[in-house]
């Protein structure tokens, strides 16, 4: 997916809002007036989005004019943008699901006897593959990685990853994209449940794909949650 700059993100959102409100292809001078911007500026911005596949242009003759005449250019969102908008709306709708899932995981962690997380880890592994919400999927997978690493807490090879995860997402520290690599590295360590390590390694591609669809705020939520999980299991 083409990465937009923050200004392009904002302009695309404004374009979508105007298109949804009017319910018809957008004639760029109308959008320029709506946004209090120059017509040339808006036209150039729309052409940039078209080059990146987010909008498409089409030419319209003046209404009622069926003969030769000067056509005007209008813009519409592409399927790429429609999918993006739907995905964003789905993420918003899934916020409540995430809050419930996160609270349930924390409750089980708090109630579980220190170091005895095998049952919870097994439950997570069973349901992660069927999880449709990207936000919940990332949260459950991150928790599973923390629990798998924590199973080695009495061995030196677990100390550095645990300390890294405890600071994940903080300035100057690793971010969520590094977690799958930690999960893959577990397959190299003896005494780690082979089924769990193989499963976590297999999730790497899906994890990164789901992560790309989260905005910074939701990535922050998952990072904070992951730090909280690490504090509970490693701090007991």
Backbone as JSON, one array per atom type, in Angstrom:
{
  "sequence": "XXXXXXXXXXXXXXXXXXXXXXXXXXXXXXXXXXXXXXXXXXXXXXXXXXXXXXXXXXXXXXXXXXXXXXXXXXXXXXXXXXXXXXXXXXXXXXXXXXXXXXXXXXXXXXXXXXXXXXXXXXXXXXXXXXXXXXXXXXXXXXXXXXXXXXXXXXXXXXXXXXXXXXXXXXXXXXXXXXXXXXXXXXXXXXXXXXXXXXXXXXXXXXXXXXXXXXXXXXXXXXXXXXXXXXXXXXXX",
  "N": [[0.84, -1.19, 0.0], [0.57, 2.21, -0.93], [2.28, 4.69, 0.84], [0.99, 7.51, 2.34], [1.69, 10.99, 2.91], [1.29, 12.85, 6.01], [-0.15, 15.23, 5.37], [-1.29, 14.54, 2.93], [-2.89, 12.44, 3.76], [-4.72, 13.85, 5.34], [-5.88, 15.53, 3.41], [-7.01, 13.62, 1.68], [-8.94, 12.53, 3.39], [-10.59, 14.78, 3.69], [-11.48, 15.06, 1.07], [-12.9, 12.63, 0.77], [-14.92, 12.99, 2.69], [-16.3, 15.17, 1.58], [-17.13, 14.07, -0.84], [-18.8, 11.99, 0.08], [-20.77, 13.48, 1.33], [-21.92, 15.0, -0.77], [-22.56, 13.08, -2.61], [-21.87, 12.63, -5.27], [-19.65, 12.7, -8.19], [-16.69, 14.64, -7.68], [-16.21, 17.94, -8.52], [-13.36, 19.71, -8.92], [-13.1, 22.6, -8.44], [-15.25, 23.1, -6.72], [-14.56, 21.66, -4.45], [-12.29, 23.06, -3.79], [-13.36, 25.54, -3.06], [-14.85, 24.72, -0.85], [-12.82, 23.98, 0.91], [-11.42, 26.25, 1.13], [-9.18, 26.75, -0.47], [-6.8, 27.25, -3.15], [-7.81, 26.73, -6.56], [-6.01, 25.55, -8.35], [-4.19, 24.42, -6.6], [-5.75, 22.46, -5.3], [-6.45, 20.89, -7.49], [-3.92, 19.88, -8.25], [-3.28, 18.4, -5.98], [-5.24, 16.42, -6.09], [-4.54, 15.16, -8.46], [-2.1, 14.07, -7.69], [-2.98, 12.18, -5.8], [-4.38, 10.62, -7.56], [-2.32, 9.57, -9.12], [-1.26, 7.88, -7.24], [-3.18, 6.06, -6.94], [-5.52, 6.47, -5.4], [-7.67, 8.08, -6.12], [-9.77, 8.57, -8.99], [-10.15, 10.1, -12.21], [-12.67, 11.61, -14.27], [-14.32, 12.82, -17.2], [-16.79, 15.28, -17.65], [-19.51, 16.53, -19.56], [-21.12, 19.74, -19.63], [-24.19, 19.92, -17.8], [-27.05, 18.91, -19.55], [-25.97, 19.52, -21.96], [-25.53, 18.08, -24.93], [-24.1, 18.18, -27.16], [-21.05, 19.14, -28.93], [-18.72, 20.49, -26.69], [-17.12, 22.12, -23.89], [-15.61, 19.99, -21.73], [-15.55, 19.11, -18.23], [-13.36, 18.22, -15.53], [-13.84, 15.7, -13.16], [-13.62, 14.05, -9.96], [-13.39, 10.85, -8.37], [-13.47, 8.5, -5.63], [-11.34, 5.61, -5.65], [-11.56, 1.98, -5.78], [-9.6, 1.14, -4.1], [-9.47, 3.22, -2.24], [-12.08, 3.09, -1.23], [-12.02, 0.6, 0.01], [-10.12, 1.12, 1.92], [-11.39, 3.1, 3.48], [-13.56, 1.61, 4.43], [-12.16, -0.28, 5.9], [-10.97, 1.34, 7.85], [-13.28, 2.23, 9.17], [-14.19, -0.19, 10.15], [-12.18, -0.75, 11.98], [-12.66, 1.22, 13.86], [-15.14, 0.38, 14.78], [-14.35, -1.92, 16.0], [-13.13, -1.19, 18.31], [-14.43, -1.41, 20.79], [-14.59, -4.2, 20.99], [-11.88, -4.76, 21.23], [-11.24, -3.55, 23.69], [-12.67, -5.17, 25.45], [-11.43, -7.66, 24.97], [-8.79, -7.09, 25.72], [-9.11, -6.45, 28.44], [-9.99, -8.9, 29.4], [-7.76, -10.57, 28.98], [-5.87, -9.35, 30.69], [-7.16, -9.73, 33.12], [-7.09, -12.55, 33.38], [-4.34, -12.93, 33.47], [-3.66, -11.65, 35.86], [-4.97, -13.27, 37.64], [-3.73, -15.68, 37.38], [-1.44, -18.05, 38.65], [1.92, -17.27, 39.47], [4.17, -17.62, 36.78], [2.79, -19.74, 35.69], [1.62, -19.92, 33.0], [0.99, -21.53, 30.88], [-1.5, -22.64, 30.13], [-3.07, -20.39, 29.42], [-1.49, -19.42, 27.31], [-1.73, -21.54, 25.52], [-4.48, -21.4, 24.96], [-4.6, -18.93, 23.65], [-3.05, -19.42, 21.34], [-4.7, -21.25, 20.06], [-6.92, -19.73, 19.27], [-6.03, -17.46, 17.91], [-5.55, -17.62, 15.12], [-8.09, -17.52, 14.07], [-8.99, -15.05, 14.54], [-10.54, -12.13, 13.51], [-10.45, -9.38, 13.84], [-8.04, -6.96, 13.32], [-6.88, -5.42, 15.34], [-7.42, -6.79, 17.75], [-6.22, -9.18, 17.07], [-3.45, -8.49, 16.87], [-3.01, -7.76, 19.51], [-3.5, -10.17, 20.92], [-1.59, -11.84, 19.74], [0.8, -10.52, 20.38], [0.7, -10.79, 23.14], [0.92, -13.59, 23.34], [3.55, -13.95, 22.4], [5.0, -12.65, 24.41], [4.38, -14.31, 26.6], [5.47, -16.73, 25.73], [8.21, -16.1, 25.58], [8.6, -15.5, 28.24], [8.41, -17.99, 29.38], [10.94, -18.88, 29.46], [12.2, -17.53, 31.44], [13.94, -18.21, 33.44], [16.28, -18.59, 32.23], [19.23, -17.34, 30.63], [18.93, -16.49, 27.94], [16.44, -15.39, 27.75], [16.32, -13.02, 29.07], [17.2, -10.52, 27.88], [15.37, -10.14, 25.62], [12.94, -9.92, 27.11], [13.37, -7.61, 28.62], [13.56, -5.79, 26.56], [10.98, -5.91, 25.49], [9.55, -4.9, 27.62], [9.92, -2.24, 27.33], [8.86, -1.58, 24.95], [7.86, 0.39, 22.2], [8.42, 2.79, 23.43], [10.22, 5.96, 23.32], [13.13, 5.67, 21.38], [13.3, 2.95, 21.72], [12.59, -0.54, 20.79], [9.98, -1.19, 18.34], [6.56, -2.32, 17.7], [6.87, -3.83, 15.37], [9.1, -5.36, 15.7], [8.48, -7.51, 17.29], [7.53, -10.0, 16.03], [9.98, -11.04, 15.11], [11.26, -11.66, 17.49], [9.58, -13.67, 18.32], [10.06, -15.58, 16.3], [12.73, -16.2, 16.85], [12.5, -17.81, 19.04], [12.25, -20.4, 18.2], [14.76, -21.34, 18.01], [15.62, -21.98, 20.46], [16.08, -24.41, 22.91], [13.74, -26.32, 24.87], [11.55, -24.75, 24.49], [8.15, -24.88, 23.72], [7.55, -26.63, 20.86], [5.38, -26.55, 19.08], [4.19, -24.11, 19.73], [6.27, -22.27, 19.19], [6.65, -22.69, 16.43], [4.16, -21.93, 15.5], [4.06, -19.18, 16.2], [6.15, -18.23, 14.65], [5.08, -18.6, 12.15], [3.19, -16.62, 12.07], [4.33, -14.23, 11.42], [4.2, -12.8, 8.87], [1.43, -12.19, 8.65], [1.13, -10.69, 10.96], [2.69, -8.38, 10.46], [1.27, -7.36, 8.28], [-1.25, -6.78, 9.41], [-0.41, -4.85, 11.21], [0.34, -2.73, 9.56], [-2.08, -1.63, 8.91], [-2.96, -0.26, 11.07], [-3.44, 2.87, 12.66], [-1.31, 5.42, 14.16], [-2.23, 5.9, 16.75], [-3.64, 3.57, 17.48], [-1.6, 1.71, 17.28], [-0.11, 2.62, 19.38], [-1.81, 1.95, 21.5], [-1.66, -0.87, 21.45], [1.07, -1.21, 21.94], [1.32, -0.11, 24.54], [-0.34, -1.87, 25.91], [1.07, -4.26, 25.56], [3.4, -3.69, 27.0], [2.28, -3.56, 29.51], [1.4, -6.21, 29.88], [3.89, -7.51, 29.92], [5.0, -6.37, 32.21], [3.34, -7.48, 34.15], [3.73, -10.32, 33.93], [6.49, -10.59, 34.07], [7.14, -9.12, 36.19], [6.16, -10.24, 38.47]],
  "CA": [[0.0, 0.0, 0.0], [1.34, 3.43, -0.99], [2.24, 5.46, 2.08], [0.69, 8.93, 2.16], [2.19, 11.9, 3.93], [0.19, 13.31, 6.87], [-0.97, 16.21, 4.66], [-2.08, 13.82, 1.94], [-3.92, 11.73, 4.53], [-5.74, 14.83, 5.73], [-6.6, 15.97, 2.21], [-7.84, 12.5, 1.22], [-10.09, 12.47, 4.3], [-11.47, 15.89, 3.35], [-12.08, 14.71, -0.21], [-13.89, 11.57, 1.0], [-16.05, 13.58, 3.41], [-17.05, 15.99, 0.63], [-17.75, 13.14, -1.8], [-19.9, 11.28, 0.76], [-21.84, 14.43, 1.62], [-22.59, 15.42, -1.99], [-23.06, 11.89, -3.28], [-21.6, 12.67, -6.71], [-18.24, 13.0, -8.49], [-16.27, 15.94, -7.16], [-15.59, 18.91, -9.41], [-12.34, 20.24, -8.01], [-13.31, 23.97, -7.94], [-16.18, 23.05, -5.59], [-13.79, 21.22, -3.29], [-11.38, 24.17, -3.45], [-14.17, 26.52, -2.34], [-15.19, 24.11, 0.43], [-11.63, 23.93, 1.77], [-10.81, 27.58, 1.11], [-7.87, 26.6, -1.08], [-6.78, 27.6, -4.55], [-8.25, 25.66, -7.44], [-4.83, 24.86, -8.89], [-3.63, 23.61, -5.51], [-6.61, 21.29, -5.11], [-6.31, 20.05, -8.69], [-2.63, 19.19, -8.19], [-3.36, 17.41, -4.91], [-6.06, 15.32, -6.58], [-3.74, 14.44, -9.46], [-1.13, 13.28, -6.93], [-3.71, 11.04, -5.26], [-4.7, 9.76, -8.7], [-1.09, 8.85, -9.46], [-1.03, 6.88, -6.2], [-4.26, 5.08, -7.0], [-6.57, 6.7, -4.42], [-8.82, 8.68, -6.8], [-9.74, 8.49, -10.46], [-10.8, 11.25, -12.83], [-13.51, 11.4, -15.44], [-14.69, 14.11, -17.8], [-18.23, 15.47, -17.79], [-20.01, 17.67, -20.29], [-22.08, 20.52, -18.83], [-25.5, 19.29, -17.73], [-27.98, 19.31, -20.61], [-25.23, 19.77, -23.2], [-25.27, 16.81, -25.59], [-23.28, 18.42, -28.35], [-19.66, 19.5, -28.65], [-18.6, 21.51, -25.64], [-15.95, 21.99, -23.04], [-15.86, 19.09, -20.61], [-14.88, 19.44, -16.96], [-12.82, 17.04, -14.88], [-14.37, 15.38, -11.84], [-12.84, 12.99, -9.31], [-14.1, 9.88, -7.53], [-12.58, 7.56, -4.93], [-11.17, 4.31, -6.27], [-11.86, 0.83, -4.91], [-8.53, 1.15, -3.09], [-9.88, 4.14, -1.18], [-13.3, 2.57, -0.61], [-11.59, -0.47, 0.91], [-9.4, 1.78, 3.02], [-12.39, 3.74, 4.34], [-14.29, 0.54, 5.1], [-11.26, -0.89, 6.88], [-10.86, 2.28, 8.96], [-14.53, 2.2, 9.91], [-14.22, -1.46, 10.86], [-11.28, -0.62, 13.13], [-13.35, 2.01, 14.87], [-16.19, -0.46, 15.36], [-13.74, -2.99, 16.76], [-12.52, -0.64, 19.52], [-15.09, -2.01, 21.96], [-14.15, -5.6, 21.06], [-10.51, -4.77, 21.72], [-11.25, -3.23, 25.11], [-13.13, -6.36, 26.16], [-10.4, -8.7, 24.86], [-7.63, -6.68, 26.52], [-9.47, -6.56, 29.85], [-10.07, -10.33, 29.72], [-6.39, -11.08, 29.07], [-5.27, -8.82, 31.92], [-7.8, -10.4, 34.26], [-6.56, -13.9, 33.48], [-2.94, -12.84, 33.89], [-3.64, -11.28, 37.27], [-5.5, -14.38, 38.44], [-2.91, -16.87, 37.18], [-0.29, -18.2, 39.55], [3.17, -16.82, 38.86], [4.9, -18.54, 35.93], [1.95, -20.85, 35.21], [0.83, -19.32, 31.94], [0.89, -22.46, 29.75], [-2.89, -22.8, 29.72], [-3.47, -19.17, 28.72], [-0.76, -19.39, 26.05], [-2.36, -22.54, 24.64], [-5.78, -20.87, 24.53], [-4.34, -17.87, 22.68], [-2.59, -20.04, 20.1], [-5.84, -21.91, 19.42], [-7.91, -18.81, 18.7], [-5.43, -16.34, 17.18], [-5.71, -17.79, 13.66], [-9.48, -17.27, 13.7], [-9.32, -13.69, 14.94], [-10.74, -11.27, 12.35], [-10.12, -8.0, 14.16], [-6.58, -6.75, 13.34], [-6.47, -4.86, 16.63], [-7.42, -7.88, 18.73], [-5.21, -10.15, 16.62], [-2.13, -8.0, 17.27], [-2.96, -7.8, 20.97], [-3.38, -11.55, 21.37], [-0.31, -12.38, 19.28], [1.84, -9.9, 21.2], [0.63, -11.44, 24.46], [1.45, -14.94, 23.19], [5.0, -13.85, 22.29], [5.51, -12.33, 25.75], [4.26, -15.5, 27.45], [6.43, -17.73, 25.25], [9.54, -15.67, 26.03], [8.61, -15.58, 29.7], [8.59, -19.39, 29.79], [12.38, -19.09, 29.59], [12.71, -16.46, 32.3], [15.02, -18.7, 34.3], [17.46, -18.8, 31.4], [19.82, -16.06, 30.22], [18.5, -16.05, 26.62], [15.14, -14.73, 27.82], [16.39, -11.75, 29.81], [17.28, -9.34, 27.02], [14.07, -9.9, 24.95], [11.92, -9.45, 28.06], [13.66, -6.21, 28.96], [13.21, -5.0, 25.37], [9.52, -5.85, 25.37], [9.04, -4.05, 28.69], [10.07, -0.83, 26.92], [8.43, -1.5, 23.55], [7.08, 1.57, 21.82], [8.91, 4.01, 24.07], [11.21, 6.63, 22.48], [14.45, 5.06, 21.31], [13.24, 1.5, 21.96], [12.02, -1.29, 19.67], [8.54, -1.0, 18.17], [5.8, -3.56, 17.56], [7.31, -4.61, 14.22], [10.2, -6.24, 16.1], [7.99, -8.65, 18.06], [7.56, -11.28, 15.32], [11.35, -11.53, 15.08], [11.52, -12.29, 18.79], [8.84, -14.93, 18.3], [10.77, -16.53, 15.43], [13.97, -16.62, 17.5], [12.21, -18.83, 20.05], [12.4, -21.74, 17.61], [16.17, -21.73, 18.12], [15.91, -22.24, 21.86], [15.55, -25.65, 23.43], [12.78, -26.24, 25.97], [10.37, -24.0, 24.1], [7.15, -25.71, 23.07], [7.79, -26.55, 19.42], [4.14, -26.15, 18.41], [4.0, -22.69, 19.96], [7.29, -21.49, 18.47], [6.37, -22.78, 15.0], [2.96, -21.13, 15.23], [4.4, -17.76, 16.27], [6.97, -17.92, 13.49], [4.2, -18.57, 10.98], [2.33, -15.44, 12.14], [5.1, -13.01, 11.13], [3.66, -12.04, 7.74], [0.1, -11.67, 8.99], [1.32, -9.68, 12.0], [3.14, -7.14, 9.83], [0.18, -6.85, 7.45], [-2.23, -6.17, 10.31], [0.2, -3.67, 11.81], [0.33, -1.66, 8.57], [-3.43, -1.05, 8.81], [-3.28, 0.48, 12.29], [-2.87, 4.2, 12.76], [-0.35, 5.56, 15.26], [-2.93, 5.83, 18.03], [-3.94, 2.17, 17.8], [-0.32, 1.07, 17.55], [0.26, 3.02, 20.75], [-2.62, 1.14, 22.41], [-1.11, -2.22, 21.5], [2.37, -1.12, 22.6], [1.1, 0.08, 25.97], [-0.89, -3.11, 26.44], [2.16, -5.24, 25.59], [4.26, -3.35, 28.13], [1.54, -3.92, 30.72], [1.47, -7.67, 29.99], [5.26, -7.86, 30.31], [5.17, -5.97, 33.62], [2.62, -8.44, 35.0], [4.33, -11.67, 33.93], [7.93, -10.54, 34.41], [7.32, -8.38, 37.44], [5.67, -10.99, 39.62]],
  "C": [[0.88, 1.25, 0.0], [1.16, 4.23, 0.29], [2.01, 6.92, 1.76], [1.35, 9.74, 3.25], [1.02, 12.33, 4.81], [-0.72, 14.32, 6.17], [-1.84, 15.55, 3.6], [-3.2, 13.03, 2.6], [-5.06, 12.67, 4.88], [-6.57, 15.26, 4.52], [-7.5, 14.86, 1.67], [-9.09, 12.37, 2.09], [-11.09, 13.57, 4.0], [-12.2, 15.63, 2.03], [-13.19, 13.67, -0.02], [-15.13, 12.13, 1.68], [-16.93, 14.4, 2.46], [-17.79, 15.11, -0.37], [-18.95, 12.43, -1.15], [-21.06, 12.23, 1.02], [-22.62, 14.82, 0.36], [-23.17, 14.24, -2.76], [-22.86, 11.89, -4.78], [-20.12, 12.94, -6.94], [-17.89, 14.44, -8.15], [-15.61, 16.78, -8.25], [-14.62, 19.74, -8.56], [-12.53, 21.7, -7.59], [-14.27, 24.02, -6.75], [-15.46, 22.63, -4.31], [-12.84, 22.32, -2.84], [-12.13, 25.23, -2.65], [-14.51, 26.01, -0.94], [-14.02, 24.2, 1.42], [-10.91, 25.27, 1.86], [-9.36, 27.5, 0.63], [-7.95, 27.02, -2.54], [-7.16, 26.44, -5.43], [-7.07, 24.86, -8.01], [-4.23, 23.94, -7.83], [-4.43, 22.32, -5.32], [-6.49, 20.34, -6.29], [-5.01, 19.24, -8.64], [-2.64, 18.11, -7.11], [-4.15, 16.18, -5.36], [-5.31, 14.5, -7.61], [-2.67, 13.57, -8.77], [-1.79, 12.03, -6.36], [-4.1, 10.07, -6.38], [-3.48, 8.93, -9.1], [-0.81, 7.71, -8.48], [-2.18, 5.89, -6.08], [-5.42, 5.29, -6.04], [-7.81, 7.36, -5.0], [-8.67, 8.43, -8.29], [-10.51, 9.69, -11.02], [-11.66, 10.81, -13.99], [-13.98, 12.76, -15.93], [-16.19, 14.16, -18.06], [-18.51, 16.67, -18.69], [-20.97, 18.46, -19.41], [-23.45, 19.88, -18.9], [-26.43, 19.84, -18.81], [-27.3, 19.56, -21.94], [-24.87, 18.44, -23.84], [-24.43, 16.97, -26.84], [-21.85, 18.72, -27.97], [-19.62, 20.61, -27.61], [-17.39, 21.22, -24.78], [-16.29, 21.1, -21.85], [-15.09, 19.55, -19.38], [-14.45, 18.14, -16.28], [-13.39, 16.9, -13.48], [-13.58, 14.2, -11.28], [-13.73, 12.14, -8.41], [-13.09, 9.02, -6.78], [-12.49, 6.25, -5.68], [-11.56, 3.21, -5.29], [-10.82, 0.74, -3.79], [-8.92, 2.05, -1.92], [-11.13, 3.65, -0.48], [-12.95, 1.47, 0.39], [-10.91, 0.11, 2.14], [-10.39, 2.4, 4.01], [-13.17, 2.69, 5.12], [-13.44, -0.07, 6.2], [-11.13, 0.03, 8.1], [-12.12, 2.28, 9.82], [-14.65, 0.92, 10.73], [-13.33, -1.39, 12.1], [-11.94, 0.17, 14.25], [-14.41, 1.17, 15.57], [-15.62, -1.54, 16.26], [-13.09, -2.5, 18.06], [-13.12, -1.28, 20.78], [-14.69, -3.47, 22.12], [-12.75, -5.69, 21.64], [-10.47, -4.51, 23.23], [-11.68, -4.44, 25.94], [-12.07, -7.45, 26.15], [-9.2, -8.37, 25.73], [-7.92, -6.85, 28.01], [-9.51, -8.03, 30.29], [-8.68, -10.93, 29.86], [-5.73, -10.62, 30.36], [-5.86, -9.49, 33.16], [-7.23, -11.79, 34.46], [-5.11, -13.9, 33.94], [-2.84, -12.56, 35.38], [-4.06, -12.46, 38.15], [-4.63, -15.63, 38.35], [-1.72, -16.89, 38.13], [1.0, -17.88, 38.79], [3.84, -17.94, 38.05], [4.06, -19.65, 35.32], [1.01, -20.38, 34.09], [0.61, -20.26, 30.75], [-0.54, -22.59, 29.24], [-3.38, -21.59, 28.94], [-2.78, -19.09, 27.37], [-1.37, -20.37, 25.05], [-3.7, -22.05, 24.11], [-5.6, -19.79, 23.47], [-3.95, -18.44, 21.33], [-3.76, -20.66, 19.34], [-6.75, -20.91, 18.71], [-7.33, -17.69, 17.84], [-5.69, -16.44, 15.69], [-7.12, -17.45, 13.19], [-9.91, -15.84, 14.02], [-9.39, -12.77, 13.72], [-10.37, -9.81, 12.61], [-8.61, -7.82, 14.19], [-6.09, -6.26, 14.7], [-6.4, -5.94, 17.7], [-6.36, -8.92, 18.36], [-3.81, -9.74, 17.08], [-1.96, -8.07, 18.78], [-2.75, -9.22, 21.47], [-2.04, -12.16, 20.96], [0.85, -11.81, 20.08], [1.88, -10.54, 22.58], [1.24, -12.84, 24.4], [2.98, -14.92, 23.11], [5.62, -13.57, 23.65], [5.48, -13.57, 26.64], [5.25, -16.58, 27.03], [7.85, -17.37, 25.69], [9.66, -15.82, 27.54], [8.8, -17.01, 30.21], [10.06, -19.74, 29.97], [13.01, -18.12, 30.59], [13.82, -16.9, 33.24], [16.3, -18.95, 33.51], [17.93, -17.46, 30.84], [19.27, -15.56, 28.9], [17.16, -15.34, 26.63], [15.23, -13.32, 28.38], [16.37, -10.53, 28.89], [15.97, -9.11, 26.26], [12.99, -9.38, 25.89], [12.13, -8.0, 28.42], [13.31, -5.31, 27.78], [11.7, -4.83, 25.27], [8.93, -4.95, 26.45], [9.1, -2.57, 28.32], [9.57, -0.61, 25.48], [7.57, -0.26, 23.3], [7.52, 2.86, 22.47], [9.98, 4.65, 23.18], [12.57, 5.95, 22.55], [14.48, 3.56, 21.52], [12.63, 0.79, 20.74], [10.52, -1.0, 19.56], [7.87, -2.35, 17.93], [6.3, -4.44, 16.41], [8.44, -5.57, 14.57], [9.72, -7.5, 16.81], [7.98, -9.97, 17.29], [8.96, -11.88, 15.25], [11.74, -12.21, 16.38], [10.8, -13.63, 18.85], [9.53, -15.99, 17.46], [12.02, -17.07, 16.12], [13.74, -17.7, 18.55], [12.41, -20.24, 19.51], [13.82, -22.24, 17.72], [16.54, -22.14, 19.53], [15.3, -23.57, 22.29], [14.61, -25.37, 24.6], [11.57, -25.39, 25.66], [9.43, -24.96, 23.38], [7.24, -25.54, 21.56], [6.54, -26.08, 18.67], [3.92, -24.65, 18.54], [5.0, -21.87, 19.15], [7.05, -21.53, 16.97], [5.16, -21.92, 14.63], [3.3, -19.64, 15.21], [5.26, -17.34, 15.07], [6.11, -17.77, 12.24], [3.33, -17.31, 10.95], [3.02, -14.16, 11.68], [4.5, -12.16, 10.01], [2.32, -11.42, 8.04], [0.21, -10.55, 10.02], [1.71, -8.34, 11.37], [2.05, -6.52, 8.95], [-0.87, -6.15, 8.31], [-1.7, -4.87, 10.9], [0.16, -2.48, 10.86], [-1.01, -0.95, 8.49], [-3.83, -0.29, 10.07], [-2.68, 1.87, 12.24], [-1.98, 4.29, 14.01], [-1.02, 5.41, 16.63], [-3.2, 4.38, 18.43], [-2.66, 1.36, 18.01], [0.16, 1.4, 18.96], [-0.52, 2.2, 21.77], [-2.03, -0.26, 22.57], [0.25, -2.23, 22.2], [2.22, -0.99, 24.11], [0.57, -1.19, 26.61], [0.22, -4.16, 26.57], [3.12, -4.97, 26.74], [3.59, -3.76, 29.44], [1.59, -5.43, 30.95], [2.84, -8.09, 30.48], [5.52, -7.51, 31.79], [4.5, -6.97, 34.56], [3.37, -9.76, 35.09], [5.79, -11.67, 34.35], [8.16, -9.85, 35.73], [6.86, -9.11, 38.67], [6.82, -11.63, 40.38]]
}
